[in-house]
């Protein structure tokens, strides 16, 4: 699943999530990997194996960004 820009949206993908620019306050879930080609700030990321953020993870304002590695939807998610 590919999106160019996310803001206050939720997505679920069976295997991978690719965001081509920034993701703000998004919920991203993938069984294998999540890749954000821009900034990732706020929201929740749940992925099974790999998280790749090309720019910044978080922001200077201190927005809460939760990251859970492990099986998507499994015990690692709060």
C-alpha positions in Angstrom: 0.0 0.0 0.0 1.5 3.4 -1.0 0.4 6.9 0.0 2.3 10.1 -0.7 1.3 12.0 2.4 -0.6 11.0 5.6 -2.1 13.2 8.3 -4.5 11.9 10.9 -5.3 8.7 9.0 -5.2 5.0 9.8 -4.0 2.3 7.4 -3.6 -1.4 7.6 -1.6 -3.5 5.1 -1.1 -7.3 5.1 2.7 -7.1 4.5 4.2 -3.7 3.9 3.4 0.0 4.2 5.2 2.6 2.2 4.7 6.3 2.8 6.3 8.4 0.1 6.5 11.7 2.1 5.6 12.6 5.7 3.3 10.7 8.1 1.8 12.8 11.0 -0.5 11.3 13.7 -1.1 8.2 11.5 -1.7 4.6 12.6 0.5 2.3 10.4 0.4 -1.5 10.7 2.2 -4.0 8.7 3.1 -7.7 9.2 6.6 -7.2 7.8 7.8 -3.6 7.4 6.9 0.1 7.4 8.9 2.6 5.4 8.4 6.4 5.6 10.4 8.3 3.0 9.9 11.6 5.0 9.3 12.5 8.6 7.3 10.3 11.0 5.8 12.2 14.0 2.9 11.3 16.2 0.6 8.3 16.0 1.4 4.6 16.2 3.5 2.2 14.2 3.2 -1.5 14.5 5.4 -3.7 12.4 6.6 -7.3 12.5 10.2 -6.9 11.4 11.5 -3.5 10.2 10.8 0.2 10.5 12.7 2.6 8.2 12.3 6.3 8.5 14.4 8.3 5.9 14.1 11.7 7.6 13.2 12.4 11.3 11.4 10.1 13.8 9.5 12.4 16.1 9.7 16.2 16.1 11.0 19.1 18.2 7.6 19.7 19.8 7.9 16.3 21.5 4.8 14.8 19.9 4.3 11.2 21.2 5.2 8.7 18.5 4.7 5.0 19.6 6.6 2.2 17.8 6.0 -1.4 18.5 8.2 -4.1 16.8 6.8 -7.6 16.7 3.8 -9.2 15.1 1.2 -6.6 14.0 -1.8 -6.9 16.2 -0.1 -9.3 18.6 1.0 -8.9 22.2 3.5 -6.1 21.4 0.6 -3.7 20.8 -0.8 -1.7 23.6 
